[in-house]
Amino acid sequence: VQLVESGGGSVQPGGSLKLSCAISGGTLDTFCMAWFRQPPGAEREGIVSLGSDGSTYYRDPMKGRFAVSKDNDKNSLYLEINNLKSEDTATYYCAAEPHLVLGGTTVCAMSLVALQYTYWGQGTQVTVSS
């Protein structure tokens, strides 16, 4: 399974970006997905998790300006960030973990703990500066 992020760049405060994560070697709807970011000199932090059923869980500070979506036909995950702020400067990563199937039901932990994800992309850099 390979994940490849794209869409990062340099943006002025108040701008928007839409990051993409293309998945190969697996089918998106069999994975629990998440977006993380790692600011300079800081630890990696979770932004949002997305279950294989489309359910979402946002870390509280990320609610409102961040929006996750996916396109199963394109096998891709997206993260839209609006009203970008300087503190959003970071490397953004997508992560994947195969979902569990219990009694015919798919289950995702909806975790925002990095250690619970097996597959990672290389990251895409977002820099917010005037």
C-alpha positions in Angstrom: 0.0 0.0 0.0 1.3 3.4 -1.0 0.0 6.8 -0.1 1.1 9.9 -1.9 0.1 13.4 -0.7 0.0 16.5 -2.9 -1.4 20.0 -3.0 0.7 21.7 -0.4 2.4 25.0 -1.0 3.0 28.5 0.2 -0.2 30.5 1.0 -1.0 33.8 2.5 -3.0 34.0 5.8 -6.6 33.7 5.1 -6.2 31.6 2.0 -7.3 28.0 1.3 -5.7 24.8 0.2 -7.0 21.4 -0.7 -4.6 18.5 -0.1 -4.9 15.2 -1.8 -3.8 11.7 -0.8 -3.8 9.1 -3.6 -3.8 5.5 -2.5 -2.4 2.6 -4.5 -2.1 -1.1 -3.7 -5.3 -1.1 -1.8 -8.9 0.1 -2.0 -9.8 3.2 -0.1 -13.1 1.9 1.3 -11.3 -1.0 3.1 -9.2 1.4 5.1 -9.5 3.6 8.2 -7.9 6.9 7.2 -6.6 10.0 8.9 -4.8 13.3 8.3 -2.0 14.4 10.6 0.4 17.3 10.6 3.8 18.0 12.0 4.7 21.7 12.6 8.4 22.6 12.7 10.0 21.4 15.8 6.8 19.8 17.2 5.3 16.4 17.4 2.9 15.0 14.9 -0.7 15.7 15.7 -3.9 14.3 14.4 -6.4 16.4 12.5 -9.3 14.2 11.5 -10.0 10.5 11.1 -12.3 9.0 8.5 -14.0 5.6 8.8 -14.4 3.3 5.8 -18.1 4.0 6.2 -17.5 7.8 5.8 -17.9 8.7 9.4 -15.5 11.4 10.7 -13.9 12.5 13.9 -12.1 15.8 14.2 -9.8 16.9 16.9 -11.5 19.7 18.7 -9.2 22.6 17.6 -9.6 21.5 14.0 -13.3 21.7 13.8 -14.6 24.4 11.5 -11.6 25.2 9.2 -10.7 21.7 8.2 -12.9 19.4 6.0 -12.1 15.8 5.0 -13.6 14.1 2.1 -12.9 11.1 -0.2 -13.6 9.8 -3.6 -13.7 6.1 -3.7 -13.7 6.1 -7.5 -10.4 7.9 -7.5 -9.2 6.1 -4.5 -8.3 9.4 -3.0 -8.6 11.2 0.3 -8.8 15.0 0.6 -8.3 17.7 3.2 -9.5 21.2 2.6 -8.2 23.9 4.9 -9.8 27.3 5.0 -8.8 30.6 6.5 -5.2 29.4 6.8 -3.2 30.8 9.7 0.6 30.9 10.3 0.2 28.2 12.9 -1.1 25.8 10.2 2.5 25.8 8.8 3.4 22.1 8.9 4.1 19.0 6.9 0.7 17.2 6.3 0.5 13.5 6.2 -2.3 11.0 5.3 -2.3 7.7 7.1 -4.2 4.4 6.6 -5.0 1.3 8.6 -7.0 -1.6 7.3 -10.4 -1.7 8.8 -11.6 -4.6 11.0 -14.6 -6.7 10.0 -16.5 -8.0 13.0 -19.7 -9.9 12.5 -20.0 -8.6 9.0 -19.6 -5.0 10.1 -16.6 -2.9 9.3 -15.0 -1.2 12.3 -12.6 1.7 12.5 -11.1 3.0 15.7 -11.4 6.6 14.5 -8.0 7.1 16.2 -5.9 10.2 16.0 -2.9 8.4 17.5 -0.2 8.1 14.9 1.0 4.7 16.2 -2.3 3.1 15.3 -1.7 3.7 11.6 0.4 1.3 9.5 0.7 3.1 6.2 1.9 6.7 5.7 2.6 9.0 2.9 5.7 11.1 2.5 4.0 14.3 3.5 3.2 17.6 1.7 4.5 20.9 3.0 2.1 23.8 3.8 3.6 27.1 4.6 1.4 30.0 5.6 3.2 33.4 5.5 2.6 36.9 4.4 
